[in-house]
Amino acid sequence: MQLPIRVLHVLGGTSLGGAESRIMDLYRNMDRDRIQFDFMVHNETEDHYNQEIRALGGNIYRMPRFKLYNSIAYCRAWKAFFREHQEFQAVHGHMTSTASLYLPIASKYGVPMTIAHARSAGTDPGAKGIITKILRSSLAKRADYCFSCSPEASVAVFGKRAVEQGRVRIIPNAIDVDKFQYDDTVRQRMRQQYKLGDRFVIGHVGRFHYAKNHAYLLDVFHEVLKAEPDAVLLLVGEGPLMASVKDKAKELGIEKSVLYTGNQAAVQDYYQMMDYLVFPSRFEGLPGTVVEAQASGLRCLISDSITREVMATPLVQMLSIERPVAEWTQSILQNKTYERNSGNSELLKQRGFDVREQAEKLSRFYLHNLQDPQNLQDLQEKR
């Protein structure tokens, strides 16, 4: 097999989202003389990572966004793509809502290996979530390999039976741990830039989306303000529910204490200016945000609906979002004073959250499975 092997990663887009950032961390740390990533996206915009992807030698292709009514046209577009592009040795699908459609097409048109990668432990409410669950119901049988970021995501996407049969591999959402280490100089610079002084800053990094539960976060912060009137809520990210979050902040009368930064490429600097990460998600796969916060020495209070694998250091505490907001507030205020440092970096690396280690493991997986004739024959026979 001629190197580099080309792996097509399938995503909604290449913006500053969690899954996209984790894949780019892996891509930067791959030996691109051996393995090269290309990307299939489902939008028409020039996203944040596009320029870097091209600079690293990757190609970006576009597929129409899936709607239930265009399922035939969607599959037809994939067939046309693989008829034209015979260069891929693997398709790695992170967009699991439609992976049961495009992965079998990839196999039919000669792609030697397909992977479905679960990154979320839940679905959107309403009809969209129901359709996603239906489309995922056969996914474990339609992919050659099933990857997942956590046990909860494994069950949610591939089903309990597939997990019990050992057909799902856990791949931690790894980060560049060293990049996020606490730096007091950066903290002071960022606080000066945003004119925060010594104010108590509660932070959150994530898309404004149903899963992230910003409404509950605002309720918690509203209570914190009663004890800490100068506190600030720092929200990093963008998303479809941003306007409704701003509306609720106004209704609560706390809008002057909430700071919206939008998406930030140098997100590591924004953790430095925080004093506490509060993350009351309804569901997650394994949130890289909480890993990044720990790498920066930041204490975290998170929902107990999030996988416990993310609790890699003593900095993380869990509470249920079914509990009164007052309990979250009390926990934050009782633990707001602590010594900030990066002493947990080595612990994060030992727990498998270092991207360099995971990039090497993934490289070995691709190369072993695609260079072993017997393995390739076994894959063909299973299909």
LUMGU-625949 format. One record per residue (C-alpha): residue number from 0; y, x, z. Coordinates in pm, 1 decimal. Each point is the difference from the previous one (the first is absolute). Example, Ala and Ser with C-alpha at 12.3 -4.5 7.8 and 13.67 -1.06 7.14 Angstrom:
// LUMGU-625949
NODE,n,py,px,pz
NODE,0,-450.0,1230.0,780.0 .
NODE,1,344.0,137.0,-66.0 .
***
This chain:
// LUMGU-625949
NODE,n,py,px,pz
NODE,0,0.0,0.0,0.0 .
NODE,1,337.7,131.3,-100.2 .
NODE,2,253.2,50.7,278.7 .
NODE,3,223.5,-141.3,120.2 .
NODE,4,-175.1,-332.1,42.5 .
NODE,5,239.4,-292.3,-29.1 .
NODE,6,-1.6,-276.8,260.2 .
NODE,7,187.3,-323.1,-67.4 .
NODE,8,153.6,-146.0,318.3 .
NODE,9,77.7,-372.2,-25.0 .
NODE,10,297.7,-131.3,198.5 .
NODE,11,261.8,-271.4,-3.9 .
NODE,12,271.9,264.1,-40.3 .
NODE,13,101.9,349.0,105.2 .
NODE,14,278.9,-82.7,242.4 .
NODE,15,44.0,127.3,356.2 .
NODE,16,-275.5,-220.2,140.4 .
NODE,17,-266.7,109.8,243.3 .
NODE,18,-294.2,16.7,-241.7 .
NODE,19,213.1,167.3,-265.8 .
NODE,20,128.9,261.9,243.6 .
NODE,21,-352.3,78.9,122.5 .
NODE,22,-128.1,43.8,-356.0 .
NODE,23,293.2,223.3,-88.4 .
NODE,24,-67.0,214.3,308.4 .
NODE,25,-356.0,48.5,-126.5 .
NODE,26,119.2,65.2,-355.8 .
NODE,27,241.3,274.7,109.3 .
NODE,28,-280.2,175.2,188.1 .
NODE,29,-265.7,-23.6,-272.7 .
NODE,30,-101.0,298.5,-207.3 .
NODE,31,133.4,-147.5,-323.3 .
NODE,32,-183.0,261.7,-206.2 .
NODE,33,-315.1,-182.6,108.2 .
NODE,34,114.6,-359.7,48.8 .
NODE,35,292.8,-183.3,-155.1 .
NODE,36,124.1,-344.9,102.1 .
NODE,37,133.4,-261.6,-241.0 .
NODE,38,140.7,-336.0,107.6 .
NODE,39,-32.8,-357.8,-120.7 .
NODE,40,276.6,-220.1,140.5 .
NODE,41,75.8,-370.1,-25.9 .
NODE,42,376.5,-0.8,-40.2 .
NODE,43,263.9,95.0,-255.5 .
NODE,44,233.7,195.4,226.1 .
NODE,45,49.3,374.2,33.7 .
NODE,46,-113.6,40.2,359.8 .
NODE,47,81.4,274.8,247.2 .
NODE,48,-300.6,224.7,-63.5 .
NODE,49,-9.5,-21.0,-380.4 .
NODE,50,201.1,313.8,-65.4 .
NODE,51,-208.4,203.9,244.3 .
NODE,52,-325.7,-131.9,-145.4 .
NODE,53,99.7,115.0,-348.2 .
NODE,54,114.2,336.9,136.3 .
NODE,55,-344.0,48.2,159.1 .
NODE,56,-168.3,-70.2,-332.6 .
NODE,57,-92.3,-364.9,48.0 .
NODE,58,43.1,-288.7,-240.5 .
NODE,59,124.7,-348.3,87.3 .
NODE,60,-141.4,-303.3,-180.9 .
NODE,61,98.1,-364.4,37.6 .
NODE,62,-202.7,-318.0,25.6 .
NODE,63,139.1,-356.4,13.2 .
NODE,64,15.0,-145.7,350.0 .
NODE,65,-299.5,-221.3,73.2 .
NODE,66,55.8,-371.9,30.9 .
NODE,67,-290.2,-240.7,28.1 .
NODE,68,98.7,-172.1,-323.0 .
NODE,69,1.0,329.1,-196.2 .
NODE,70,-338.7,129.4,118.9 .
NODE,71,-145.7,3.8,-351.6 .
NODE,72,300.4,185.4,-141.4 .
NODE,73,-9.4,238.6,299.1 .
NODE,74,-362.5,93.0,-66.0 .
NODE,75,69.5,30.1,-371.3 .
NODE,76,281.0,247.2,72.5 .
NODE,77,-234.1,213.5,209.6 .
NODE,78,-263.1,-0.4,-274.0 .
NODE,79,257.1,111.1,-254.6 .
NODE,80,114.8,275.7,232.7 .
NODE,81,-346.1,147.7,54.8 .
NODE,82,-84.3,-23.4,-369.3 .
NODE,83,302.3,219.1,-65.8 .
NODE,84,-36.1,231.3,301.7 .
NODE,85,-337.0,172.1,26.4 .
NODE,86,123.0,292.7,209.2 .
NODE,87,-57.8,-138.6,350.2 .
NODE,88,-296.7,113.5,206.4 .
NODE,89,88.3,-231.5,289.4 .
NODE,90,206.2,-309.8,74.2 .
NODE,91,120.1,-20.5,360.7 .
NODE,92,124.5,-350.9,68.8 .
NODE,93,235.7,-55.3,291.8 .
NODE,94,99.8,-341.9,-131.3 .
NODE,95,-307.7,-176.8,138.3 .
NODE,96,126.1,-351.2,-72.8 .
NODE,97,-103.5,45.7,-365.5 .
NODE,98,-235.7,299.4,20.7 .
NODE,99,-299.8,-228.6,-53.1 .
NODE,100,144.4,-62.1,-347.3 .
NODE,101,114.3,342.3,-119.0 .
NODE,102,-268.8,223.8,154.5 .
NODE,103,-293.8,-164.7,-185.9 .
NODE,104,204.5,25.9,-320.8 .
NODE,105,48.8,370.8,64.7 .
NODE,106,-376.0,38.6,46.4 .
NODE,107,-76.4,-195.7,-315.6 .
NODE,108,225.3,226.3,-203.9 .
NODE,109,-162.3,318.0,121.1 .
NODE,110,188.2,115.8,309.1 .
NODE,111,-266.3,188.5,199.1 .
NODE,112,117.8,-94.2,351.8 .
NODE,113,199.8,-285.6,155.2 .
NODE,114,141.1,-21.5,353.2 .
NODE,115,153.7,-294.5,185.6 .
NODE,116,225.2,109.1,286.4 .
NODE,117,88.3,-252.2,274.1 .
NODE,118,335.4,61.2,165.8 .
NODE,119,71.9,-330.8,172.9 .
NODE,120,-184.8,-210.4,256.1 .
NODE,121,154.3,-332.5,-97.4 .
NODE,122,148.2,-213.0,-274.1 .
NODE,123,318.3,-193.0,-60.3 .
NODE,124,9.0,-359.9,125.4 .
NODE,125,-51.2,-296.0,-231.1 .
NODE,126,-149.4,-22.3,-347.8 .
NODE,127,58.9,367.3,-81.2 .
NODE,128,-210.4,109.9,294.5 .
NODE,129,-279.4,-241.8,-86.5 .
NODE,130,-14.6,125.3,-359.0 .
NODE,131,-3.5,361.1,121.6 .
NODE,132,-295.9,-69.4,228.5 .
NODE,133,-190.8,-165.9,-283.8 .
NODE,134,66.4,290.3,-235.8 .
NODE,135,-109.9,250.9,264.1 .
NODE,136,-320.1,-185.6,92.3 .
NODE,137,-212.3,186.8,-257.8 .
NODE,138,189.9,329.7,5.5 .
NODE,139,-256.3,197.1,202.6 .
NODE,140,-255.5,-62.8,-276.2 .
NODE,141,238.1,73.7,-286.9 .
NODE,142,117.3,346.5,106.4 .
NODE,143,-215.6,312.3,-1.5 .
NODE,144,158.1,110.9,328.7 .
NODE,145,192.7,-183.2,270.5 .
NODE,146,266.7,184.4,199.4 .
NODE,147,203.1,-136.2,288.4 .
NODE,148,268.0,123.5,238.2 .
NODE,149,-148.0,-172.7,308.8 .
NODE,150,-294.2,-209.9,122.9 .
NODE,151,216.6,-314.4,-0.2 .
NODE,152,107.7,54.5,-360.5 .
NODE,153,-363.8,65.5,-94.5 .
NODE,154,-114.5,-340.3,125.4 .
NODE,155,306.8,-184.9,-130.2 .
NODE,156,-36.2,128.9,-356.8 .
NODE,157,-370.3,77.8,-48.3 .
NODE,158,-165.4,-231.0,250.3 .
NODE,159,-206.9,54.5,312.7 .
NODE,160,-328.7,36.7,-190.0 .
NODE,161,127.7,288.4,-213.6 .
NODE,162,123.0,175.6,313.7 .
NODE,163,-330.8,-51.4,184.3 .
NODE,164,-187.8,136.0,-300.9 .
NODE,165,207.7,319.6,17.2 .
NODE,166,159.3,-52.6,-340.0 .
NODE,167,358.3,59.2,116.6 .
NODE,168,144.4,346.1,69.8 .
NODE,169,294.0,36.0,240.6 .
NODE,170,275.9,222.9,-139.4 .
NODE,171,286.4,44.0,252.8 .
NODE,172,355.7,-57.1,-122.1 .
NODE,173,97.5,364.5,35.4 .
NODE,174,352.6,140.4,2.2 .
NODE,175,173.3,336.1,-20.6 .
NODE,176,1.2,39.9,378.3 .
NODE,177,220.3,309.3,4.2 .
NODE,178,277.7,-174.4,-194.0 .
NODE,179,45.6,-256.7,278.1 .
NODE,180,17.9,233.3,300.1 .
NODE,181,279.0,-73.7,243.5 .
NODE,182,322.1,188.3,-66.8 .
NODE,183,291.1,-49.3,238.9 .
NODE,184,246.1,149.6,-250.3 .
NODE,185,-93.2,-266.1,-253.9 .
NODE,186,19.9,-267.1,270.5 .
NODE,187,355.6,95.3,89.2 .
NODE,188,104.4,22.2,-365.1 .
NODE,189,-142.2,-343.0,-83.6 .
NODE,190,147.2,-163.6,309.1 .
NODE,191,337.1,145.4,-84.7 .
NODE,192,-29.9,-126.1,-358.2 .
NODE,193,-67.1,-355.2,120.7 .
NODE,194,242.4,27.1,294.8 .
NODE,195,-267.8,-81.6,257.5 .
NODE,196,91.1,245.7,273.8 .
NODE,197,-240.7,-35.3,291.8 .
NODE,198,-85.9,-365.9,-62.8 .
NODE,199,-360.3,-112.5,48.2 .
NODE,200,-152.7,-45.1,-347.3 .
NODE,201,-304.1,-214.0,-70.2 .
NODE,202,-136.7,65.2,-345.8 .
NODE,203,-227.0,-154.1,-261.0 .
NODE,204,-106.6,135.4,-339.0 .
NODE,205,-158.3,-245.9,-238.4 .
NODE,206,36.5,-254.7,-274.7 .
NODE,207,171.3,-327.6,85.3 .
NODE,208,-318.3,-201.4,-43.6 .
NODE,209,-198.5,-267.8,185.1 .
NODE,210,-251.5,254.2,131.4 .
NODE,211,267.3,208.6,175.1 .
NODE,212,123.4,-289.2,218.6 .
NODE,213,368.2,95.8,11.8 .
NODE,214,87.1,-335.5,157.7 .
NODE,215,-196.3,88.5,313.5 .
NODE,216,160.3,345.5,1.1 .
NODE,217,344.9,-160.5,4.4 .
NODE,218,-100.3,-218.7,294.0 .
NODE,219,-115.3,307.1,191.0 .
NODE,220,317.8,187.0,-77.8 .
NODE,221,209.2,-301.2,103.4 .
NODE,222,-156.3,26.4,346.1 .
NODE,223,45.1,378.9,12.0 .
NODE,224,373.2,-45.5,-58.4 .
NODE,225,29.8,-197.7,321.6 .
NODE,226,-95.4,313.2,193.5 .
NODE,227,137.9,256.6,-246.6 .
NODE,228,314.0,-155.1,-157.0 .
NODE,229,71.1,311.3,-209.3 .
NODE,230,-350.0,17.2,-150.0 .
NODE,231,-47.4,13.6,-377.9 .
NODE,232,-280.9,-131.9,-217.1 .
NODE,233,-53.6,234.1,-296.5 .
NODE,234,-188.0,-162.3,-290.1 .
NODE,235,-112.0,230.2,-281.5 .
NODE,236,-133.7,-171.1,-310.0 .
NODE,237,55.1,-280.8,-247.8 .
NODE,238,-190.5,-307.4,-106.7 .
NODE,239,0.4,-371.0,-82.7 .
NODE,240,68.0,-119.4,356.2 .
NODE,241,300.9,222.6,62.9 .
NODE,242,249.7,-283.4,-46.1 .
NODE,243,-181.6,-229.5,242.8 .
NODE,244,-14.8,280.2,258.6 .
NODE,245,375.6,47.8,-30.5 .
NODE,246,47.8,-375.0,39.5 .
NODE,247,-205.0,-5.6,318.0 .
NODE,248,192.0,296.2,142.2 .
NODE,249,321.3,-199.6,-51.7 .
NODE,250,-152.1,-309.2,162.1 .
NODE,251,-89.4,208.3,304.7 .
NODE,252,347.8,151.8,5.9 .
NODE,253,-131.2,356.2,-20.9 .
NODE,254,95.9,89.5,-357.7 .
NODE,255,251.6,264.8,110.7 .
NODE,256,-277.6,186.2,181.6 .
NODE,257,-242.1,7.5,-293.9 .
NODE,258,21.1,283.0,-252.0 .
NODE,259,-161.9,-37.2,-344.3 .
NODE,260,-50.5,325.6,-190.5 .
NODE,261,-204.2,-117.0,-299.1 .
NODE,262,-279.5,221.3,-133.1 .
NODE,263,36.7,367.9,81.9 .
NODE,264,-172.4,289.2,-175.0 .
NODE,265,57.7,235.9,295.5 .
NODE,266,-143.3,-251.0,247.4 .
NODE,267,-99.3,283.7,235.8 .
NODE,268,367.7,41.2,92.0 .
NODE,269,25.3,-364.3,105.6 .
NODE,270,-281.0,29.8,252.9 .
NODE,271,197.0,280.8,163.4 .
NODE,272,290.4,-231.4,85.8 .
NODE,273,-223.7,-264.6,157.8 .
NODE,274,-98.4,-22.0,366.8 .
NODE,275,-280.6,-253.4,-37.5 .
NODE,276,-203.9,-141.1,-287.9 .
NODE,277,-82.9,-369.6,35.7 .
NODE,278,-255.9,-132.4,-248.1 .
NODE,279,-113.5,-360.9,60.9 .
NODE,280,-197.0,-49.4,-323.8 .
NODE,281,-215.7,-305.0,-59.1 .
NODE,282,-250.9,216.5,-186.9 .
NODE,283,-25.4,350.2,-144.1 .
NODE,284,-250.5,236.4,-151.3 .
NODE,285,92.8,318.6,177.3 .
NODE,286,379.7,30.7,6.3 .
NODE,287,122.2,345.9,-96.0 .
NODE,288,325.7,-85.8,174.0 .
NODE,289,-166.3,18.0,341.9 .
NODE,290,-166.1,331.9,-90.1 .
NODE,291,332.7,141.5,-119.1 .
NODE,292,172.8,-116.5,317.5 .
NODE,293,-258.2,175.5,216.6 .
NODE,294,39.7,319.5,-201.4 .
NODE,295,370.0,-12.1,82.5 .
NODE,296,-73.0,-39.0,371.6 .
NODE,297,115.6,-361.7,9.6 .
NODE,298,-135.7,-250.9,248.1 .
NODE,299,-139.2,-312.4,-170.1 .
NODE,300,-67.0,-359.7,101.9 .
NODE,301,-218.5,-175.2,-255.6 .
NODE,302,-188.3,-325.7,-47.5 .
NODE,303,-362.6,-10.2,109.6 .
NODE,304,-87.1,-149.3,-338.9 .
NODE,305,36.5,352.8,-139.0 .
NODE,306,-308.6,221.1,-13.0 .
NODE,307,-49.2,214.6,308.9 .
NODE,308,-71.1,301.7,-220.3 .
NODE,309,377.3,38.8,-33.1 .
NODE,310,23.4,79.7,373.0 .
NODE,311,-50.8,370.7,-58.6 .
NODE,312,218.8,116.4,290.9 .
NODE,313,105.8,-127.4,344.7 .
NODE,314,335.6,-103.9,-151.2 .
NODE,315,-130.8,-338.4,-120.1 .
NODE,316,-33.2,-318.8,203.4 .
NODE,317,-129.2,-335.5,-126.2 .
NODE,318,100.8,-356.2,88.0 .
NODE,319,-87.5,-334.8,-149.5 .
NODE,320,264.2,-186.2,-199.4 .
NODE,321,-142.3,-311.7,165.6 .
NODE,322,147.5,124.4,328.1 .
NODE,323,354.7,-93.3,103.7 .
NODE,324,278.5,212.6,-145.8 .
NODE,325,97.8,91.2,355.2 .
NODE,326,-318.0,205.3,40.1 .
NODE,327,87.5,210.6,-304.9 .
NODE,328,352.8,46.1,131.7 .
NODE,329,-123.4,101.0,344.6 .
NODE,330,-238.1,257.1,-147.8 .
NODE,331,275.3,157.4,-209.0 .
NODE,332,248.9,19.5,285.8 .
NODE,333,-255.1,141.4,243.9 .
NODE,334,-97.7,279.4,-238.8 .
NODE,335,331.6,75.7,-169.3 .
NODE,336,49.3,332.3,177.3 .
NODE,337,-236.5,280.0,-102.2 .
NODE,338,3.7,355.9,-128.9 .
NODE,339,10.6,6.3,-378.2 .
NODE,340,-195.6,276.6,-173.4 .
NODE,341,-255.1,64.3,-274.6 .
NODE,342,-281.0,103.4,228.9 .
NODE,343,-233.5,-257.3,-153.8 .
NODE,344,-2.5,147.1,-350.9 .
NODE,345,-324.8,188.3,51.0 .
NODE,346,-163.7,-308.3,148.1 .
NODE,347,94.4,-200.0,-310.5 .
NODE,348,-152.6,268.3,-220.2 .
NODE,349,-319.4,-0.9,205.9 .
NODE,350,-25.8,-377.0,-45.2 .
NODE,351,3.9,36.8,-379.4 .
NODE,352,362.7,-96.1,-67.1 .
NODE,353,101.1,325.0,-170.7 .
NODE,354,45.3,-54.3,-373.3 .
NODE,355,-105.6,350.4,-100.3 .
NODE,356,-343.9,-48.8,150.7 .
NODE,357,-38.6,-347.6,-152.9 .
NODE,358,116.5,121.2,-342.2 .
NODE,359,-268.9,267.5,1.7 .
NODE,360,-266.0,-252.0,108.0 .
NODE,361,102.7,-242.7,-273.8 .
NODE,362,-2.1,281.5,-256.3 .
NODE,363,-353.1,92.3,98.6 .
NODE,364,-104.9,-364.1,-26.1 .
NODE,365,138.3,-38.4,-352.6 .
NODE,366,-142.6,330.4,-120.6 .
NODE,367,-341.9,-38.0,159.3 .
NODE,368,-57.0,-351.2,-129.5 .
NODE,369,133.1,67.7,-347.5 .
NODE,370,-161.6,339.5,-55.7 .
NODE,371,-347.1,-91.6,125.6 .
NODE,372,-206.5,-134.6,-294.4 .
NODE,373,-250.7,-168.6,229.6 .
NODE,374,274.9,-182.8,187.2 .
NODE,375,156.6,-119.2,-325.4 .
NODE,376,-338.9,-124.7,-116.6 .
NODE,377,-50.7,-183.9,328.8 .
NODE,378,339.0,-169.4,-38.3 .
NODE,379,-88.8,-116.2,-350.0 .
NODE,380,-332.5,-139.9,117.6 .
NODE,381,162.2,-195.7,285.3 .
NODE,382,243.7,-176.5,-232.7 .
***
